């Protein structure tokens, strides 16, 4: 599959390329980073939405449960 890119995108990829990675690798890594960032933003938004709809609990309750699960003694 081939994708046509604007000249500006090709020029930028060529400027960012070096002897360790070519322009295609620069573009591939940039797209992978963008995909990862979008996943992170979606996960954060999911947490915000859950909080806003009351789907949360006190941090002390969570920490006590978590510490018990990993075998630690919660602080007094």
PEPE-V664884 format. One record per helix or strand of 2 or more residues. SS is the DSSP state (helix for helix, strand for strand). FROM is the first residue (numbers start at 0). TO is the last residue. Records with the same first field share a line. If there is no record, write none. Layout:
SS: FROM-TO / FROM-TO
//
This chain:
helix: 6-15 / 22-51 / 58-68
//
